[in-house]
């Protein structure tokens, strides 16, 4: 059983890299869950931003400085909805 666990862990670690965000980085936030942006979904951008990271909440969430049409949203987003701005 332990060998199977180690094998699965090696495979997971090989294909997944934890994002290393820092305070002050520019990021984009996914628009997947935002219903308040006007217009048809197919014309919306996939990501909003760029936003500046204000704080990190562990390794699972980031707090950003929100402006524009997303001002009424909560400023904390999970890492799964965030990507680097390039």
C-alpha positions as CSV (number, residue, x, y, z in Angstrom):
1,X,0.0,0.0,0.0
2,X,2.8,2.4,0.9
3,X,4.5,1.7,-2.5
4,X,1.3,2.6,-4.3
5,X,1.1,5.9,-2.4
6,X,4.7,6.8,-3.1
7,X,4.2,6.0,-6.8
8,X,1.1,8.2,-7.0
9,X,2.8,11.0,-5.1
10,X,5.8,10.9,-7.5
11,X,3.4,11.1,-10.5
12,X,1.5,14.0,-9.0
13,X,4.6,16.0,-8.1
14,X,6.0,15.5,-11.5
15,X,3.0,17.0,-13.3
16,X,1.9,19.7,-10.8
17,X,3.7,22.8,-9.7
18,X,2.4,25.0,-6.9
19,X,2.2,28.6,-8.0
20,X,4.5,30.9,-6.1
21,X,2.7,34.2,-5.9
22,X,4.2,37.2,-4.0
23,X,2.7,40.4,-2.6
24,X,2.8,43.0,-5.4
25,X,2.6,40.6,-8.3
26,X,0.2,41.3,-11.1
27,X,-2.4,38.6,-11.7
28,X,-5.5,37.9,-13.8
29,X,-8.7,36.6,-12.1
30,X,-11.0,34.2,-14.0
31,X,-14.4,35.5,-14.9
32,X,-16.0,32.1,-14.7
33,X,-18.1,32.8,-11.6
34,X,-18.9,36.5,-12.3
35,X,-22.5,37.1,-13.3
36,X,-22.5,40.9,-12.8
37,X,-20.5,41.6,-16.0
38,X,-22.8,42.9,-18.7
39,X,-23.2,41.3,-22.1
40,X,-23.3,37.8,-23.5
41,X,-20.9,35.3,-22.0
42,X,-19.3,34.5,-25.4
43,X,-18.2,38.1,-25.7
44,X,-16.7,38.4,-22.2
45,X,-13.0,38.0,-21.6
46,X,-11.9,34.8,-19.9
47,X,-9.9,36.7,-17.3
48,X,-10.2,40.2,-15.7
49,X,-7.3,42.3,-14.5
50,X,-4.5,42.8,-14.1
51,X,-4.8,43.2,-10.3
52,X,-2.1,43.7,-7.7
53,X,-1.8,41.1,-4.9
54,X,-2.3,42.8,-1.5
55,X,-2.0,39.7,0.7
56,X,-1.6,36.0,0.6
57,X,-3.8,33.7,2.7
58,X,-1.7,30.6,3.0
59,X,-1.1,28.8,-0.2
60,X,-4.7,28.6,-1.3
61,X,-6.0,32.2,-1.7
62,X,-4.9,35.7,-2.6
63,X,-6.3,39.0,-1.7
64,X,-6.2,41.6,-4.5
65,X,-6.9,45.3,-5.0
66,X,-10.1,45.4,-7.0
67,X,-11.1,48.3,-9.2
68,X,-13.5,48.9,-12.1
69,X,-16.6,46.8,-12.7
70,X,-15.6,44.2,-10.1
71,X,-15.5,46.6,-7.2
72,X,-18.5,45.0,-5.5
73,X,-16.9,41.5,-5.5
74,X,-15.1,40.1,-2.5
75,X,-11.3,40.8,-2.9
76,X,-10.2,37.2,-1.9
77,X,-9.9,34.6,-4.7
78,X,-8.7,31.0,-4.6
79,X,-5.5,30.1,-6.4
80,X,-7.4,28.0,-8.9
81,X,-9.1,31.1,-10.4
82,X,-5.9,33.1,-10.7
83,X,-3.0,33.2,-13.2
84,X,0.1,35.4,-13.7
85,X,-0.3,38.5,-15.8
86,X,2.3,38.4,-18.6
